[in-house]
Amino acid sequence: MTRDSTVQAALDYFHGGEFRKTLTRRIAYQTESENPQQAPAIMAYLSDEITPQLESLGFSCQIIANPQTGKNPFLLARRLEADADFTLLTYGHGDVVLGDDANWHLGLSPWELHAEGNRWYGRGTADNKGQHSINLAALAIVLNARGGRLGYNVKLIFEMGEEGGSPGLEQVCQQYRDWLAADLFIASDGPRVSAERPTLFLGSRGVFNFSLQVKLRDGAHHSGNWGGLLSNPGIRLAHAIACLVDANGRIQVPELLPAPLSATIRHHLAGLELGTAPGDPQIAPCWGEPGLSAAEKLYGWNTLETLAFTTGNPAKPAHAIPPSALAHCHMRYVPGSDVDHFAEHIRHHLDRHGFSDVAILGPVNCFKATRIDPDNAWVRWSVASIDRSVGKTAAVLPNFGGGLPNACFLDTFGVPTLWIPHSYPACSQHAPNEHLLADVACEALQMMTGLFWDLTEQVQALACDRHG
């Protein structure tokens, strides 16, 4: 078969209903990693759903226990070809956030795939069952088209705890580093910059979680008797947050900022429009760091957000000065930030501004910020392959705006990391009514089929270069 006929086979597979049938089956597994009662479903997804498909493609598979007690298992798989000296590593996660069944639109269930026009609803359609199902289907199509031989090895690590911060993933990557050793990493997660534009991102921003607390006394006191005499923890905490980030979202702590954007990063982010699709929230043009475009703020800069703030009893407020206040905050940060000292910088800044009564609780760096050089040869190769398959120039993002466990692959295995997302920003990921766009899924299947096909030719070209 030719490249064109193989990409056409991918289209036939999609329009023939086979992809939808597979995704329907996978959505029915209630793989909520935050729900301990779903441990049987989580194991079944690995053993009864993913392993049989991989074994049918010639993979050897093993399900291994999580090195962290009580956490979900992993599936490791590899397909080795005789004389192949190039290896592709890929990744997926089969766990999902809580279904939140009661809050979906009437007639929708998170555990049933429901097609409504271009939208395919179901928990995991976008994150991540739909995405890894596209990639595995594309790999199977190329294997069939090439008579069962790719010319390169394929290895896969599959986790069931990504929605909980990927516990144990780094330990597994370290423990099985030789077994999973590779030359290139390609996987899919997260959204494109827009539904219409194929996207390639090269890493992810990091996530630094922390809480701020003001606890001044043991109980509440009547505001008519004590108001104006007792320090109010809610007011104290509000002003403490305001000294960290101003009224327009600009970080006020210089030590929490990254280095200025390089010319290369600015080049790749130039011209990217965000928030223009139907259903997108309206972007506040004056929010965040002045002088940066929306794309530069999202993909090239650090942000500090307050995620939740409580004082007193919001559900039933009393005429009393509350004893304490608590805010949950986090930072999204790019490579080059001084994350190892974020907590110290916040502490010193609060103290300098008179907020020594504000405690910093549980600072945790969930995901390390990572990216590869946007001028890497593999980036150019993948952009050319995508253009050849669907006639579109992919947006190249130095890093994803959210957090992913990319450091496990980039740092542990030392390979270039290419992420090709198959979702879009308004997919309701992590919310009720999560959905995958059918036309995006179809286009993604074409792209990944072409990519896996082209990798054979690229590996052959690399081998010729090495041997003269």
C-alpha positions in Angstrom: 0.0 0.0 0.0 1.0 3.6 -0.5 0.9 6.4 2.0 -2.2 7.9 0.4 -4.0 4.6 0.4 -3.1 4.0 4.0 -4.4 7.4 5.1 -7.6 6.6 3.1 -7.8 3.3 5.0 -7.8 5.4 8.2 -10.7 7.4 6.9 -12.6 4.3 5.9 -12.0 2.9 9.4 -13.4 6.0 11.0 -16.4 6.4 8.7 -17.2 2.7 8.8 -18.0 3.1 12.5 -15.2 0.9 13.9 -13.6 3.7 15.9 -16.8 4.8 17.4 -17.6 1.2 18.4 -14.2 0.9 20.2 -14.6 4.2 22.0 -18.1 3.3 23.1 -16.8 0.2 24.7 -14.0 2.0 26.4 -16.1 4.9 27.8 -18.3 2.3 29.5 -15.4 1.4 31.9 -15.9 3.7 34.9 -12.2 4.2 35.5 -12.4 7.1 38.0 -8.9 7.2 39.6 -10.3 9.3 42.5 -12.8 6.6 43.4 -11.2 3.6 45.2 -14.4 1.5 44.5 -13.5 1.6 40.8 -10.3 -0.4 41.2 -11.8 -3.5 39.4 -12.8 -1.3 36.5 -9.3 0.2 36.3 -7.6 -3.2 36.3 -10.1 -4.5 33.7 -9.4 -1.6 31.4 -5.8 -2.6 31.3 -6.2 -6.4 31.2 -9.4 -6.9 29.2 -9.4 -3.8 26.9 -6.0 -2.4 26.1 -3.8 -5.6 26.5 -5.7 -7.7 24.0 -5.4 -5.0 21.3 -1.7 -4.6 21.9 -1.1 -8.3 21.9 -3.0 -8.6 18.6 -0.4 -6.1 17.2 2.5 -8.1 18.4 3.3 -6.3 21.7 4.5 -8.1 24.8 2.7 -6.7 27.8 3.0 -6.7 31.5 0.8 -5.1 34.2 2.9 -4.0 37.1 2.0 -2.7 40.6 2.4 0.9 41.4 5.5 1.4 43.6 3.3 3.8 45.7 1.1 1.8 48.1 -2.6 1.9 47.2 -2.2 3.6 43.9 -3.3 2.3 40.5 -1.2 -0.1 38.3 0.6 0.5 35.1 0.7 -1.4 31.8 4.1 -1.6 30.0 4.3 -2.9 26.5 6.8 -3.2 23.7 6.9 -4.4 20.1 10.4 -5.2 18.9 11.4 -5.9 15.3 14.5 -7.8 14.3 17.3 -5.5 13.2 15.4 -2.4 14.1 17.7 0.1 15.8 15.2 2.9 16.3 12.6 3.0 19.0 9.4 5.1 19.4 8.0 5.5 23.0 4.4 6.4 23.4 2.1 7.0 26.4 -1.6 7.2 27.4 -3.7 7.2 30.5 -7.0 5.3 30.9 -8.2 6.9 34.1 -10.7 9.7 34.2 -11.9 12.3 36.7 -15.1 11.6 38.6 -18.1 11.1 36.3 -20.3 13.8 38.1 -23.3 12.0 36.7 -26.0 14.2 38.2 -24.7 17.4 36.5 -24.7 16.2 32.9 -27.3 17.5 30.5 -30.6 15.6 30.6 -30.3 12.3 28.7 -26.5 12.2 28.9 -24.5 9.7 30.9 -20.7 10.0 31.4 -20.5 6.2 30.8 -22.3 6.1 27.5 -21.1 7.5 24.3 -23.8 9.8 22.9 -23.4 11.4 19.5 -25.1 14.7 19.0 -24.1 16.3 15.7 -20.4 16.7 15.7 -20.1 16.1 19.4 -19.5 12.7 21.0 -20.3 13.0 24.7 -18.8 10.7 27.4 -16.3 10.8 30.2 -12.9 10.2 28.7 -13.8 11.0 25.1 -11.4 13.9 25.2 -9.2 13.0 28.2 -7.7 10.6 27.4 -9.5 7.5 26.0 -10.4 9.1 22.7 -6.8 10.3 22.2 -5.0 7.1 22.9 -7.6 5.2 21.0 -6.9 7.3 17.9 -3.1 6.6 18.2 -3.5 2.9 18.7 -5.9 2.7 15.8 -3.5 4.6 13.5 -0.6 2.3 14.5 -2.7 -0.8 13.7 -3.6 0.7 10.3 0.0 1.3 9.4 1.1 -2.1 10.6 -1.5 -3.7 8.4 -0.6 -1.5 5.4 3.1 -2.3 5.8 2.6 -6.1 6.1 3.3 -6.2 9.8 6.7 -4.5 9.8 7.3 -0.9 10.7 11.1 -0.8 10.6 11.2 0.6 14.1 10.3 -0.6 17.6 7.4 0.7 19.6 7.2 0.9 23.4 4.3 2.1 25.5 3.7 3.1 29.1 0.1 3.3 30.1 -1.0 4.7 33.5 -4.2 4.8 35.4 -3.5 7.7 37.8 -2.8 10.7 35.7 -5.8 12.6 37.0 -4.3 12.2 40.5 -0.9 13.6 39.6 0.6 10.5 38.1 1.7 8.9 41.4 4.5 6.3 40.8 5.1 7.2 37.2 8.6 8.6 37.7 9.6 5.6 39.8 8.4 3.2 37.1 10.2 5.1 34.4 13.4 5.0 36.5 12.9 1.3 37.3 12.2 0.2 33.7 14.4 2.8 32.0 16.4 0.1 30.1 13.2 -1.8 29.2 11.6 1.3 27.9 14.6 3.0 26.4 13.8 4.9 23.1 14.9 7.5 20.6 11.7 9.5 20.2 8.5 10.1 22.2 5.2 10.8 20.6 1.9 10.9 22.5 -1.4 12.8 22.7 -3.2 14.7 25.5 -4.7 18.1 26.1 -6.3 20.4 23.6 -5.3 22.0 20.3 -5.1 25.7 20.2 -8.4 25.6 18.4 -10.6 22.9 16.9 -9.6 23.9 13.3 -5.8 24.0 13.9 -3.6 20.9 14.3 -1.2 21.5 17.2 2.2 20.3 18.3 3.4 21.1 21.8 6.9 20.2 23.1 6.5 20.0 26.8 4.3 21.5 29.5 4.1 24.2 32.1 4.7 23.1 35.6 2.2 23.2 38.5 3.1 24.5 41.9 0.3 24.1 44.5 0.1 25.8 47.8 -2.4 27.1 50.4 -2.4 30.3 52.4 -4.0 30.3 55.9 -4.7 33.0 58.5 -5.8 31.4 61.8 -6.1 34.1 64.5 -8.3 32.5 67.2 -10.3 29.4 68.2 -13.9 30.7 67.6 -16.0 33.4 66.0 -17.0 36.5 67.8 -20.1 38.7 67.4 -19.3 41.5 65.0 -21.5 44.0 66.9 -19.5 43.4 70.1 -16.1 43.0 68.6 -16.1 44.5 65.1 -13.4 47.1 64.7 -11.4 45.5 67.6 -10.5 42.1 66.3 -8.4 41.4 63.2 -10.5 39.8 60.5 -8.7 36.8 58.9 -10.7 37.1 55.7 -9.6 40.7 55.1 -6.0 39.9 56.1 -5.8 37.0 53.7 -7.4 39.0 50.9 -4.8 41.7 51.2 -2.0 39.1 51.5 -3.1 37.6 48.1 -3.3 41.1 46.7 0.3 41.7 47.6 1.3 38.6 45.6 -0.8 39.3 42.5 -2.4 42.6 41.6 -6.0 43.5 40.7 -5.3 42.7 37.0 -3.6 39.3 37.6 0.0 40.5 37.3 2.4 38.7 39.6 4.0 41.2 42.1 6.9 38.9 43.3 9.8 39.3 40.8 11.4 36.1 42.0 8.3 34.1 40.8 8.7 35.3 37.2 10.6 33.5 34.4 13.3 34.9 32.2 12.1 37.2 29.4 10.7 35.3 26.3 13.4 34.4 23.7 13.1 35.4 20.1 12.5 31.8 19.2 9.6 31.4 21.6 8.0 34.7 20.4 8.4 33.5 16.8 6.5 30.3 17.3 3.7 32.0 19.3 3.3 35.0 16.9 -0.1 35.2 15.3 -1.8 32.5 17.5 -5.4 33.6 18.2 -7.0 32.2 21.4 -10.6 32.3 22.7 -12.2 32.9 19.3 -14.3 29.7 19.0 -18.0 29.5 19.9 -18.5 28.8 23.5 -15.0 30.1 24.6 -15.0 32.5 27.5 -14.2 36.1 26.7 -10.5 36.9 27.3 -9.8 39.9 29.4 -7.2 41.8 27.3 -5.7 43.7 30.3 -5.4 40.6 32.5 -1.9 39.2 33.3 1.5 40.4 32.3 1.5 43.7 30.3 3.2 43.7 26.9 2.5 40.0 26.1 0.1 38.6 23.6 -2.6 36.1 24.8 -0.5 33.2 23.5 2.6 34.5 25.2 0.8 34.8 28.5 -0.6 31.3 28.3 2.4 29.4 26.9 5.4 31.5 27.7 4.8 33.0 31.1 3.9 32.3 34.7 0.6 32.8 36.4 -0.6 32.8 40.0 -4.2 31.9 40.6 -6.5 31.7 43.6 -8.6 28.6 43.1 -10.8 28.7 46.3 -11.2 31.0 49.2 -13.2 30.4 52.4 -13.8 32.3 55.6 -16.7 31.8 58.0 -19.6 29.8 56.6 -20.5 30.9 53.1 -23.6 28.7 53.0 -24.9 30.3 56.2 -23.1 33.5 57.1 -23.4 34.7 60.6 -22.9 38.2 62.1 -19.6 37.2 63.5 -15.9 37.7 62.8 -14.6 34.4 61.7 -11.6 32.8 63.4 -9.7 31.8 60.2 -9.5 32.0 56.4 -8.0 29.6 53.9 -7.1 30.1 50.2 -6.0 27.4 47.8 -3.7 28.7 45.2 -1.3 27.5 42.5 1.1 28.6 39.9 1.6 27.5 36.3 5.2 28.1 35.4 7.5 27.7 32.4 11.0 26.2 32.2 13.7 28.5 33.7 11.6 29.5 36.7 13.1 29.1 40.2 10.5 26.6 41.3 12.7 25.0 44.0 12.5 28.3 45.9 9.0 29.4 45.1 7.8 28.8 48.7 10.8 30.8 50.1 10.1 33.7 47.8 6.4 33.8 48.7 7.3 33.7 52.4 9.9 36.5 52.2 7.5 38.7 50.1 4.6 38.2 52.6 6.9 39.0 55.5 8.3 42.1 53.8 4.7 43.4 53.4 3.6 42.7 57.0 1.9 39.4 56.6 3.9 37.2 58.9 0.5 35.9 60.2 -0.2 34.2 56.9 1.0 30.6 56.9 2.0 28.7 53.7 0.7 25.2 53.8 1.7 22.1 51.8 3.6 23.5 48.9 3.8 20.8 46.2 5.4 20.8 42.8 3.1 18.5 40.9 4.5 18.6 37.4 7.9 19.9 36.4 8.0 22.4 33.6 9.6 21.1 30.4 10.1 21.8 26.8 12.4 20.9 23.9 13.9 23.3 21.5 11.2 24.4 19.0 13.9 24.3 16.3 14.6 20.6 16.9 14.7 18.6 13.6 11.9 16.3 14.9 9.6 19.2 15.2 10.2 20.2 11.6 9.6 16.6 10.5 6.3 16.2 12.4 5.0 19.6 11.1 5.8 18.5 7.5 4.1 15.1 8.1 0.9 16.7 9.4 0.8 19.2 6.5 1.2 16.3 4.1 -1.7 14.4 5.6 -4.3 17.1 6.1 -3.0 20.1 4.3 -2.7 22.3 7.4 0.3 23.9 9.1 0.4 22.8 12.7 0.7 25.4 15.5 4.0 24.7 17.4 3.7 25.5 21.1 6.9 25.5 23.1 4.9 23.9 25.9 1.3 23.1 26.8 -0.4 25.6 29.1 -1.4 22.9 31.5 0.6 20.3 33.4 1.7 16.9 32.1 4.2 14.3 33.4 6.5 15.2 30.5 9.6 15.3 32.7 9.3 11.5 33.2 10.0 11.1 29.4 12.2 14.0 28.5 14.5 13.9 31.5 14.4 10.1 32.4 14.8 8.8 28.8 16.5 11.8 27.3 14.4 11.8 24.1 12.7 14.6 22.2 9.0 14.8 23.3 6.3 15.6 20.7 2.7 15.9 21.9 0.0 16.0 19.3 -3.4 16.7 21.0 -6.7 15.6 19.5 -9.1 17.6 21.7 -10.0 21.3 21.6 -10.3 24.0 24.3 -14.1 23.9 24.8 -14.3 20.1 25.2 -15.5 20.4 28.8 -12.6 18.3 30.0 -12.9 17.5 33.7 -16.4 18.9 33.7 -19.9 17.6 32.9 -20.7 17.1 29.2 -17.1 16.2 28.2 -17.0 15.6 24.5 -14.8 14.8 21.5 -15.4 16.5 18.1 -16.0 13.8 15.5 -14.3 15.9 12.7 -11.3 16.6 14.9 -11.0 12.9 15.7 -11.2 11.9 12.1 -8.5 14.4 11.1 -6.4 13.3 14.0 -6.6 9.7 12.8 -5.4 10.8 9.4 -2.5 12.8 11.0 -1.3 9.9 13.2 -1.6 7.4 10.4 0.6 9.6 8.2 3.0 10.2 11.1 3.6 6.5 11.9 3.9 5.8 8.1 6.4 8.6 7.6 8.5 7.5 10.6 9.4 4.4 8.7 10.8 6.4 5.9 12.6 8.8 8.3 14.2 6.0 10.2 15.4 4.5 6.9 16.9 7.9 5.9 18.6 8.2 9.2 20.1 4.7 8.8 21.4 5.7 5.4 23.0 8.8 6.7 24.7 6.9 9.5 26.1 4.3 7.1 27.1 6.7 4.4 
